[in-house]
Amino acid sequence: MDELLEEGSQTAAPEDAPLQATLEALVYVAEEPLTAAQLAAAVQQPKERVQAVLDRLAAEYELPQHGLSIREVAGGYKMATKPEHHETIRAFAKSLKPPLKLSLPALETLSVIAYKQPVTGPEIMEIRGVQGAGVLKTLLDRKLIAAAGRKNVIGKPILYKTTKEFLLQFGLKDLSELPSLKEFEEIRRLAFSDTEPAPAGGAEPETVGEPETVGNLKDAPPES
């Protein structure tokens, strides 16, 4: 009975439940420990109330059914895995494939294929205005695109489409979840803002600037 009472005391009061959920989300997404003052400013609530909810949230995560914990680190709060699970997590992490990285030309070519598929190499080149045979080979090697037959025109060029691996890497259920062209253009603009622009014509190197790690297209900014 005492254990049940103790566990029940860690449950947020109805009026605190939304605040507790928000604090949990903030601590989860933050790369650096967040202080109670920072969190209070973020949620526009008194520091004392935020501190009390944080303490209750941390106590809740200490229960054995949670694999994560919320601990005070360097004066702030940070979410981390519990030490008793580190060996299992380390072994699992070693089994994972390294994050996929694409150059900006490859990302641009992939976007053309995603939105125009099935599409031929010459059509991609016409849209982008640069040669891209090397980039196509990279995307094929990484199984992000695949051949989808040949177009019934002179020369019968190969048609390209995206693959299941493309959906997995970008966290998409299906192609209907692709952001709009306007949203994708904003993603591309932001990606190019910190790099040198690709050559205006002719062949292009496979990598321009630092390669970009593939992100989740479902996290694209909303269309204004």
N, C-alpha and C positions, 0 to 999 in steps of 0.2 A: 504494500500500500504506500509506504514512504517513497519507494522508487517511482511509483506512478505519479505521486504528488510532485516529486522533484522534476520529473520529465514534463509534466503539465505546466510547471512554473516557467518553462523555457519557451512556451508557445506565446506568440505575440498576441497582445490584446487586439480585439477587432479594429480599434481605431489606429493601432500602430502597424497593422499588417501591410498596408500599402507602403508605408515608410520603410519597413524592414525589407520588403521586396526590392525597393529602389536602392537602398544601401547595399544590399547583397549584389545587385547588378553592377553598381559602381565599383565595388571592391573587386569584383570578378574581372572587369575589363581593364582596370588600371594596371600599368606595368610597374609603377613604383608604389610603395606603401602610401596610403592616404590617411592623413590625420583626421581626428574628429572635427577639428575646426574647418578643414577643407570640405569634408562631407556635409557639415552643417551649412556652409555657404552654398554648396551645390544644390541642396534640397530646400534651402531657405527656411530652416527650422532651428530652434534654440540648440546650442551645443549640448546642453545638459540632457535634452530629450534624445538627441542623436546618440550621445554616449551611452545612455541607458539601453537604447534599442540595439546598438552595436554589441554591448556586453551580452545581451540576451541572444543575439544572433551567433556570436562566437561560442557561447555555451551550447547552443543547439548543434553546432557543427562538431562539437567535441563528442557527441553521442556516437557509439560504435557503428551505427548504420551509415554514417557518412565517411566517404573516403577522402574528403577535403577538410581543411581546417581554416579558420580565420584567426590569424595570430598578430600580435603586436610586433612589428619589426621596425627598428630605427625610428621609434616614435610614431609610427603609423600602422595602419591595418592592411594586411595582405593575405590573399587567399593562396593556399598551397596544398599539395598532397601530403597526407600523413606519412611520417617516417616508416611506419610498418609496411607500407605498400611500395616503398622505393625500389626494391629489388625486382618486383613484378613489373613495375612501370618501366624500369631501365631495360629489362629484357624485351619488353614489348616495343619500346621506342627503337631499339636496335633492329627490329624486324621490319620497320616501316621503310618505305621508299623515301629518298630525299625529296624535299619540296621541288616541284617543277619550276624551272626558270625559263623565261622566254625573253628574247631580245624584242625591242620595240617594233622592228620590221616584222618579226614573226607574229607578234600580237596583232598588228595591223592586218596582216594577211589572214590570220585566223578569223578576225572579225568580219572580213569580206566574205569568207567562205561560210561563216555561221549565218549571215543575213541573206546571202544571195544563193545559197546552195540549192541544187547542184550547180557548180560553176567551173568553168575551164581555166587552165593556166593563163591563156591569152586574155580572157575576160578579166581575171584578177589583175594582170599586168596593166590592162587598159584603165581599170578603176584606180589603181594606185599610182600609175605613171612611172613605175620603175620595174626593172627586172627582178624576179623573185624565185628563180628555179632552186637556188640553194635553200631558201627559206621553206619552200614546199617540201623539199627532201627532209628538212629538220622536223617539220610537223608530221610527216608520214612516219619517220623513224620513231617519234614519240607517241605514235598511235592516236594523235589528236584529230587527224583527218584520215580519210580512206578514199580509194577510187570508187566511183559510183557509175561505172560504165563509160561510154563514149558518146559525145554529142554527134548527132547525125548531120554534120556539115562537112565541107571540104577539109580533108586531113583527119577528120574524126578525133578531135582532141579529147583527152581524158577529162571526165567530170570529177569534181571533188566534193565531199560532204564531210560533216563532222561525225564523230564517233561517240560511243558510250563513254569512252575514256574522257572525252571532252566534257561531257555532262558531269562526270565524277569530279574532275579537277576543278570545275567552276561551281560545283554545288547546285546544279540545276536538276529539277525533276524531269523536264523535257524542254524542247526548244521554245515552247510558249512562254517560258519564264525568262527568256532573254530580255534584257532591258531594251528600251526603245533606242532607235538610232541616235536620237538627241542625247540620251543618257550615256550611251557608249562613246559618243564623240567627246563628251565632257570627261569621261575616264581617260580617253586617249590624250586629250589636251593636257590634263594634269600630269599624265605620265611623261609627256614630251617637255613639260615646263622646266625640268631639271636636267635635260640632256640636249646635245646638239641635234638639230633637225637632220632627217635623212636626206641624202642627195636628191636633187630635183629630178634627175633622170639617169638613165643608164643602169649599170649593175650596182648593187648595194652590198655592203658587208653583212654577214649574218648577224653581228651584234653591233649596236650603236649605243655608246655609253655603257652604263651598268645594266645587266639583264634584270628584268622585272620578275619578281616572284608572282606566280599566278594567284589571284585573289578570288573572292567569291562574287560573281556577277550579280547575285541577288542582293548584295550590299550596295549596289549603285545608288547615287544620290537621287532623290525623287525629282520627277520632271516638274519644272516650274510652270 
